[in-house]
Amino acid sequence: MRGDWRDFRPAIWLAMLGAAVALVFSPWWFGAIFWGAAIGAAIRIQQQRRRLAASSAAKTSRAPGAPRKRRSRRSRKR
């Protein structure tokens, strides 16, 4: 099932790893690398979820059997 907290598992694991590294190693900012990766992973996951939701909404909004919109062709200059 998509759309629940399980989608964010990689980001959660990276954040936990960052906290563990920050607690174990003396300069706490070594864990910031993993925290930054967790934030980046969460942003990417959210973008993918939005893109997936938008594409599925576009598919369902079109009536079955209705013609698709034609793409405009650019004229190539020679």
ABEGO torsion letter per residue (X at the ends): XBGBAAAAAAAAAAAAAAAAAAAABABAAAAAAAAAAAAAAAAAAAAAAAAAAAAAAAAAABBBGBBBBBBBBBBBBX
